[in-house]
Amino acid sequence: MRRVVELALAALVACHCAAVAGPVNVNGCTYSELLSLPGVGPRLAEAILDEHARAGDYRGPGDLLRVPGIGPVLVRRLTALVDFGEVGPVASVRSSRATTEEAEPIDINVASKEQLCLLDGIGPVLAGRIVDYRQKRGPFRAVGEMAGVKGVGRRAARLGGRITVGRQARR
């Protein structure tokens, strides 16, 4: 009985999500689009994009099993929410994280939680802590101050030129 309820709930969620936003093309979607799928968090979204970049287009639901962290239960849950349209060469598919690394640095004094999640090693929990820290103590005066946020530590140094504190905070 529990299995029937799980499948019915999964089908209901799938129908609702597909009706609202349409299926997500896992061969050409962004990191943010993957995060909108039930059961897909930051690490799994990144793993899906990394596996696509490594091995090429996903041809069907079974190909998602090659992603570390995805098992048969999640594949069944995602089947109605994703499609597998081809996008051509692997090089044309890039994650939002990769694009962020090449773009202008993110100003940590004005970035939203969602923008902070685009940085390697920063998930929703750390992003929330950074925003809370900033709201309680005011703007960061230097990038290194971000190391004072619980859980960030050495990650601040790894983010290097991908983050900034903006002009107004440096004065």
ChimeraX commands (.cxc) that place a marker at each C-alpha (Angstrom):
marker #1 position 0.00,0.00,0.00 radius 0.5
marker #1 position 2.82,2.39,0.87 radius 0.5
marker #1 position 4.38,1.78,-2.53 radius 0.5
marker #1 position 1.11,2.60,-4.29 radius 0.5
marker #1 position 0.81,5.84,-2.33 radius 0.5
marker #1 position 4.43,6.80,-3.19 radius 0.5
marker #1 position 3.85,6.16,-6.88 radius 0.5
marker #1 position 0.57,8.06,-6.88 radius 0.5
marker #1 position 2.20,11.01,-5.13 radius 0.5
marker #1 position 5.13,10.95,-7.55 radius 0.5
marker #1 position 2.72,10.92,-10.50 radius 0.5
marker #1 position 0.74,13.81,-9.04 radius 0.5
marker #1 position 3.87,15.88,-8.46 radius 0.5
marker #1 position 5.12,15.02,-11.94 radius 0.5
marker #1 position 1.87,16.09,-13.59 radius 0.5
marker #1 position 1.74,19.32,-11.60 radius 0.5
marker #1 position 5.35,20.25,-12.32 radius 0.5
marker #1 position 5.09,19.34,-16.00 radius 0.5
marker #1 position 1.91,21.40,-16.35 radius 0.5
marker #1 position 3.43,24.42,-14.63 radius 0.5
marker #1 position 6.89,24.56,-16.18 radius 0.5
marker #1 position 7.11,21.73,-18.68 radius 0.5
marker #1 position 9.74,19.03,-18.59 radius 0.5
marker #1 position 13.38,19.92,-18.00 radius 0.5
marker #1 position 15.70,18.92,-20.84 radius 0.5
marker #1 position 18.58,17.31,-18.92 radius 0.5
marker #1 position 20.81,17.65,-21.98 radius 0.5
marker #1 position 20.49,21.41,-22.18 radius 0.5
marker #1 position 19.27,22.68,-18.81 radius 0.5
marker #1 position 20.92,24.94,-16.29 radius 0.5
marker #1 position 21.97,24.21,-12.74 radius 0.5
marker #1 position 18.97,26.21,-11.48 radius 0.5
marker #1 position 16.54,24.20,-13.60 radius 0.5
marker #1 position 17.90,20.97,-12.14 radius 0.5
marker #1 position 17.46,22.36,-8.62 radius 0.5
marker #1 position 13.74,22.81,-9.37 radius 0.5
marker #1 position 13.34,19.03,-9.67 radius 0.5
marker #1 position 12.17,17.13,-6.57 radius 0.5
marker #1 position 14.99,15.15,-4.99 radius 0.5
marker #1 position 17.73,17.10,-6.78 radius 0.5
marker #1 position 19.90,19.29,-4.55 radius 0.5
marker #1 position 23.07,21.26,-5.34 radius 0.5
marker #1 position 25.45,18.28,-5.31 radius 0.5
marker #1 position 23.22,16.10,-7.45 radius 0.5
marker #1 position 22.54,18.94,-9.92 radius 0.5
marker #1 position 26.27,19.45,-10.28 radius 0.5
marker #1 position 26.83,15.70,-10.67 radius 0.5
marker #1 position 24.21,15.55,-13.45 radius 0.5
marker #1 position 25.91,18.39,-15.32 radius 0.5
marker #1 position 29.39,16.95,-14.75 radius 0.5
marker #1 position 28.35,13.51,-16.02 radius 0.5
marker #1 position 26.78,15.07,-19.11 radius 0.5
marker #1 position 29.97,17.00,-19.81 radius 0.5
marker #1 position 32.04,13.84,-19.29 radius 0.5
marker #1 position 29.98,11.28,-21.20 radius 0.5
marker #1 position 27.64,13.20,-23.48 radius 0.5
marker #1 position 23.88,13.37,-23.92 radius 0.5
marker #1 position 21.52,11.31,-21.80 radius 0.5
marker #1 position 19.42,9.18,-24.19 radius 0.5
marker #1 position 16.71,8.17,-21.73 radius 0.5
marker #1 position 15.83,7.77,-18.04 radius 0.5
marker #1 position 18.15,4.76,-17.63 radius 0.5
marker #1 position 21.16,6.93,-18.53 radius 0.5
marker #1 position 20.58,8.97,-15.37 radius 0.5
marker #1 position 21.73,5.91,-13.42 radius 0.5
marker #1 position 25.30,6.66,-14.52 radius 0.5
marker #1 position 25.20,9.75,-12.26 radius 0.5
marker #1 position 26.62,9.02,-8.79 radius 0.5
marker #1 position 23.83,9.52,-6.26 radius 0.5
marker #1 position 20.93,8.69,-8.59 radius 0.5
marker #1 position 19.24,5.35,-8.08 radius 0.5
marker #1 position 16.21,3.63,-9.60 radius 0.5
marker #1 position 13.73,5.27,-7.20 radius 0.5
marker #1 position 14.82,8.79,-8.13 radius 0.5
marker #1 position 14.87,7.89,-11.84 radius 0.5
marker #1 position 11.23,6.77,-11.57 radius 0.5
marker #1 position 10.34,9.98,-9.74 radius 0.5
marker #1 position 12.03,12.16,-12.38 radius 0.5
marker #1 position 10.90,10.32,-15.50 radius 0.5
marker #1 position 7.78,12.44,-16.07 radius 0.5
marker #1 position 9.59,15.68,-15.18 radius 0.5
marker #1 position 12.51,15.50,-17.60 radius 0.5
marker #1 position 13.06,14.99,-21.28 radius 0.5
marker #1 position 16.13,14.00,-23.21 radius 0.5
marker #1 position 16.26,16.27,-26.24 radius 0.5
marker #1 position 19.65,16.43,-27.90 radius 0.5
marker #1 position 21.61,19.66,-27.86 radius 0.5
marker #1 position 24.57,18.73,-30.02 radius 0.5
marker #1 position 28.20,18.69,-28.95 radius 0.5
marker #1 position 28.90,18.34,-25.25 radius 0.5
marker #1 position 30.93,21.53,-25.30 radius 0.5
marker #1 position 27.75,23.53,-25.98 radius 0.5
marker #1 position 26.21,22.48,-22.67 radius 0.5
marker #1 position 27.59,24.41,-19.73 radius 0.5
marker #1 position 26.46,24.58,-16.14 radius 0.5
marker #1 position 25.56,27.87,-14.52 radius 0.5
marker #1 position 28.51,27.31,-12.19 radius 0.5
marker #1 position 30.97,27.14,-15.08 radius 0.5
marker #1 position 29.48,30.28,-16.60 radius 0.5
marker #1 position 29.72,32.04,-13.25 radius 0.5
marker #1 position 33.43,31.22,-13.00 radius 0.5
marker #1 position 34.07,33.03,-16.28 radius 0.5
marker #1 position 31.73,35.95,-15.63 radius 0.5
marker #1 position 32.24,38.99,-13.46 radius 0.5
marker #1 position 32.85,38.21,-9.78 radius 0.5
marker #1 position 29.82,38.00,-7.51 radius 0.5
marker #1 position 29.58,40.82,-4.96 radius 0.5
marker #1 position 29.01,38.97,-1.69 radius 0.5
marker #1 position 27.57,42.12,-0.12 radius 0.5
marker #1 position 24.57,42.22,-2.46 radius 0.5
marker #1 position 24.28,38.63,-3.76 radius 0.5
marker #1 position 21.13,36.66,-3.04 radius 0.5
marker #1 position 21.22,33.13,-1.64 radius 0.5
marker #1 position 20.53,31.82,-5.13 radius 0.5
marker #1 position 23.47,33.75,-6.60 radius 0.5
marker #1 position 25.80,32.56,-3.84 radius 0.5
marker #1 position 24.76,28.95,-4.57 radius 0.5
marker #1 position 26.30,29.34,-8.03 radius 0.5
marker #1 position 29.74,29.38,-6.40 radius 0.5
marker #1 position 31.62,26.09,-6.05 radius 0.5
marker #1 position 31.31,24.68,-2.55 radius 0.5
marker #1 position 28.48,27.01,-1.52 radius 0.5
marker #1 position 25.10,25.34,-1.12 radius 0.5
marker #1 position 21.83,26.70,0.22 radius 0.5
marker #1 position 22.81,26.32,3.89 radius 0.5
marker #1 position 26.12,28.17,3.56 radius 0.5
marker #1 position 24.53,30.79,1.32 radius 0.5
marker #1 position 21.94,31.40,4.02 radius 0.5
marker #1 position 24.65,31.75,6.65 radius 0.5
marker #1 position 26.53,34.26,4.49 radius 0.5
marker #1 position 23.40,36.37,4.00 radius 0.5
marker #1 position 22.54,36.17,7.74 radius 0.5
marker #1 position 26.11,37.12,8.70 radius 0.5
marker #1 position 26.00,40.09,6.32 radius 0.5
marker #1 position 22.62,41.25,7.66 radius 0.5
marker #1 position 23.74,41.05,11.30 radius 0.5
marker #1 position 27.25,42.55,10.94 radius 0.5
marker #1 position 26.97,44.77,7.90 radius 0.5
marker #1 position 28.82,44.50,4.61 radius 0.5
marker #1 position 32.04,42.55,4.28 radius 0.5
marker #1 position 35.02,44.88,3.99 radius 0.5
marker #1 position 37.27,42.25,2.43 radius 0.5
marker #1 position 36.77,38.87,0.78 radius 0.5
marker #1 position 38.76,37.22,3.58 radius 0.5
marker #1 position 36.13,38.22,6.14 radius 0.5
marker #1 position 33.82,35.64,4.62 radius 0.5
marker #1 position 36.02,32.98,6.26 radius 0.5
marker #1 position 34.44,34.06,9.57 radius 0.5
marker #1 position 31.08,32.65,8.50 radius 0.5
marker #1 position 30.50,29.24,10.12 radius 0.5
marker #1 position 31.27,26.52,7.57 radius 0.5
marker #1 position 33.01,28.73,5.02 radius 0.5
marker #1 position 36.55,28.75,6.43 radius 0.5
marker #1 position 39.11,27.87,3.76 radius 0.5
marker #1 position 36.50,27.86,1.00 radius 0.5
marker #1 position 36.77,31.65,0.89 radius 0.5
marker #1 position 40.34,31.37,-0.37 radius 0.5
marker #1 position 39.35,28.83,-3.06 radius 0.5
marker #1 position 36.74,31.22,-4.42 radius 0.5
marker #1 position 39.54,33.63,-5.29 radius 0.5
marker #1 position 38.65,36.02,-8.10 radius 0.5
marker #1 position 35.06,34.77,-8.35 radius 0.5
marker #1 position 33.86,36.93,-5.45 radius 0.5
marker #1 position 34.26,40.57,-4.54 radius 0.5
marker #1 position 33.04,42.96,-1.86 radius 0.5
marker #1 position 32.14,45.85,-4.13 radius 0.5
marker #1 position 33.52,49.37,-4.10 radius 0.5
marker #1 position 31.38,50.84,-1.33 radius 0.5
marker #1 position 32.60,48.33,1.26 radius 0.5
marker #1 position 36.33,48.74,0.53 radius 0.5
marker #1 position 36.54,52.34,1.67 radius 0.5
marker link #1:1,2 radius 0.2
marker link #1:2,3 radius 0.2
marker link #1:3,4 radius 0.2
marker link #1:4,5 radius 0.2
marker link #1:5,6 radius 0.2
marker link #1:6,7 radius 0.2
marker link #1:7,8 radius 0.2
marker link #1:8,9 radius 0.2
marker link #1:9,10 radius 0.2
marker link #1:10,11 radius 0.2
marker link #1:11,12 radius 0.2
marker link #1:12,13 radius 0.2
marker link #1:13,14 radius 0.2
marker link #1:14,15 radius 0.2
marker link #1:15,16 radius 0.2
marker link #1:16,17 radius 0.2
marker link #1:17,18 radius 0.2
marker link #1:18,19 radius 0.2
marker link #1:19,20 radius 0.2
marker link #1:20,21 radius 0.2
marker link #1:21,22 radius 0.2
marker link #1:22,23 radius 0.2
marker link #1:23,24 radius 0.2
marker link #1:24,25 radius 0.2
marker link #1:25,26 radius 0.2
marker link #1:26,27 radius 0.2
marker link #1:27,28 radius 0.2
marker link #1:28,29 radius 0.2
marker link #1:29,30 radius 0.2
marker link #1:30,31 radius 0.2
marker link #1:31,32 radius 0.2
marker link #1:32,33 radius 0.2
marker link #1:33,34 radius 0.2
marker link #1:34,35 radius 0.2
marker link #1:35,36 radius 0.2
marker link #1:36,37 radius 0.2
marker link #1:37,38 radius 0.2
marker link #1:38,39 radius 0.2
marker link #1:39,40 radius 0.2
marker link #1:40,41 radius 0.2
marker link #1:41,42 radius 0.2
marker link #1:42,43 radius 0.2
marker link #1:43,44 radius 0.2
marker link #1:44,45 radius 0.2
marker link #1:45,46 radius 0.2
marker link #1:46,47 radius 0.2
marker link #1:47,48 radius 0.2
marker link #1:48,49 radius 0.2
marker link #1:49,50 radius 0.2
marker link #1:50,51 radius 0.2
marker link #1:51,52 radius 0.2
marker link #1:52,53 radius 0.2
marker link #1:53,54 radius 0.2
marker link #1:54,55 radius 0.2
marker link #1:55,56 radius 0.2
marker link #1:56,57 radius 0.2
marker link #1:57,58 radius 0.2
marker link #1:58,59 radius 0.2
marker link #1:59,60 radius 0.2
marker link #1:60,61 radius 0.2
marker link #1:61,62 radius 0.2
marker link #1:62,63 radius 0.2
marker link #1:63,64 radius 0.2
marker link #1:64,65 radius 0.2
marker link #1:65,66 radius 0.2
marker link #1:66,67 radius 0.2
marker link #1:67,68 radius 0.2
marker link #1:68,69 radius 0.2
marker link #1:69,70 radius 0.2
marker link #1:70,71 radius 0.2
marker link #1:71,72 radius 0.2
marker link #1:72,73 radius 0.2
marker link #1:73,74 radius 0.2
marker link #1:74,75 radius 0.2
marker link #1:75,76 radius 0.2
marker link #1:76,77 radius 0.2
marker link #1:77,78 radius 0.2
marker link #1:78,79 radius 0.2
marker link #1:79,80 radius 0.2
marker link #1:80,81 radius 0.2
marker link #1:81,82 radius 0.2
marker link #1:82,83 radius 0.2
marker link #1:83,84 radius 0.2
marker link #1:84,85 radius 0.2
marker link #1:85,86 radius 0.2
marker link #1:86,87 radius 0.2
marker link #1:87,88 radius 0.2
marker link #1:88,89 radius 0.2
marker link #1:89,90 radius 0.2
marker link #1:90,91 radius 0.2
marker link #1:91,92 radius 0.2
marker link #1:92,93 radius 0.2
marker link #1:93,94 radius 0.2
marker link #1:94,95 radius 0.2
marker link #1:95,96 radius 0.2
marker link #1:96,97 radius 0.2
marker link #1:97,98 radius 0.2
marker link #1:98,99 radius 0.2
marker link #1:99,100 radius 0.2
marker link #1:100,101 radius 0.2
marker link #1:101,102 radius 0.2
marker link #1:102,103 radius 0.2
marker link #1:103,104 radius 0.2
marker link #1:104,105 radius 0.2
marker link #1:105,106 radius 0.2
marker link #1:106,107 radius 0.2
marker link #1:107,108 radius 0.2
marker link #1:108,109 radius 0.2
marker link #1:109,110 radius 0.2
marker link #1:110,111 radius 0.2
marker link #1:111,112 radius 0.2
marker link #1:112,113 radius 0.2
marker link #1:113,114 radius 0.2
marker link #1:114,115 radius 0.2
marker link #1:115,116 radius 0.2
marker link #1:116,117 radius 0.2
marker link #1:117,118 radius 0.2
marker link #1:118,119 radius 0.2
marker link #1:119,120 radius 0.2
marker link #1:120,121 radius 0.2
marker link #1:121,122 radius 0.2
marker link #1:122,123 radius 0.2
marker link #1:123,124 radius 0.2
marker link #1:124,125 radius 0.2
marker link #1:125,126 radius 0.2
marker link #1:126,127 radius 0.2
marker link #1:127,128 radius 0.2
marker link #1:128,129 radius 0.2
marker link #1:129,130 radius 0.2
marker link #1:130,131 radius 0.2
marker link #1:131,132 radius 0.2
marker link #1:132,133 radius 0.2
marker link #1:133,134 radius 0.2
marker link #1:134,135 radius 0.2
marker link #1:135,136 radius 0.2
marker link #1:136,137 radius 0.2
marker link #1:137,138 radius 0.2
marker link #1:138,139 radius 0.2
marker link #1:139,140 radius 0.2
marker link #1:140,141 radius 0.2
marker link #1:141,142 radius 0.2
marker link #1:142,143 radius 0.2
marker link #1:143,144 radius 0.2
marker link #1:144,145 radius 0.2
marker link #1:145,146 radius 0.2
marker link #1:146,147 radius 0.2
marker link #1:147,148 radius 0.2
marker link #1:148,149 radius 0.2
marker link #1:149,150 radius 0.2
marker link #1:150,151 radius 0.2
marker link #1:151,152 radius 0.2
marker link #1:152,153 radius 0.2
marker link #1:153,154 radius 0.2
marker link #1:154,155 radius 0.2
marker link #1:155,156 radius 0.2
marker link #1:156,157 radius 0.2
marker link #1:157,158 radius 0.2
marker link #1:158,159 radius 0.2
marker link #1:159,160 radius 0.2
marker link #1:160,161 radius 0.2
marker link #1:161,162 radius 0.2
marker link #1:162,163 radius 0.2
marker link #1:163,164 radius 0.2
marker link #1:164,165 radius 0.2
marker link #1:165,166 radius 0.2
marker link #1:166,167 radius 0.2
marker link #1:167,168 radius 0.2
marker link #1:168,169 radius 0.2
marker link #1:169,170 radius 0.2
marker link #1:170,171 radius 0.2
view
